[in-house]
Amino acid sequence: MNVVVSISQFRQNIASYIEKAKKGDTVILKDKKRGQQVIQIVGKKKFDPDAFGKALEAAAGVFSAKNHPEWRTKNDVIKWVEQTRKASDRKF
């Protein structure tokens, strides 16, 4: 959840806004006079080894020679990368 707050409001309640950021909210400080965002405060994400392991298991085997025959050998991969780069280097 995003919490938008003016700099003066933030100064008056620093502890509560830091607590919100720790809980996962994004605190956005805005300069009211200029009407622009000055800074975002985001809490540090904690590493979850179980979730990381599950993500690795889910992703394992997604890229294989069966799914991508153009990547069978190292030379096939090199050729595919070169062709892809040439296609993206087009000029307008």
C-alpha positions, -999 to +999 in steps of 0.1 A: +000+000+000+013+035-008+011+062+018+015+097+004+026+123+029+039+159+029+074+165+043+061+184+073+037+156+081+065+132+079+087+152+102+059+153+128+053+116+127+086+100+116+084+070+139+049+060+126+059+063+090+090+043+095+069+016+112+046+016+082+075+011+058+088-018+080+054-035+077+056-034+039+039-001+029+056+024+006+058+059+022+060+086-005+071+121+006+058+149-016+067+185-018+034+203-016+047+236-031+062+220-062+037+192-063+063+165-070+075+134-053+107+138-034+115+104-020+101+069-014+107+049+018+104+012+014+111-014+041+137-040+035+124-073+022+133-104+042+148-134+024+125-164+026+145-196+018+113-217+015+097-194-011+130-192-030+133-230-031+097-234-043+104-208-071+135-227-082+116-260-083+088-244-103+112-229-128+134-260-131+132-275-166+114-246-182+142-240-206+151-273-223+160-286-258+124-299-261+109-265-254+135-246-275+150-267-303+169-236-314+191-240-283+202-276-288+239-269-289+262-241-279+266-231-316+228-231-320+225-207-290+252-184-305+234-183-338+201-176-322+216-148-301+232-132-332+199-134-352+180-119-323+204-090-320+204-083-357+166-082-356+166-057-327+192-035-344+168-022-370+167+015-378+137+037-380 
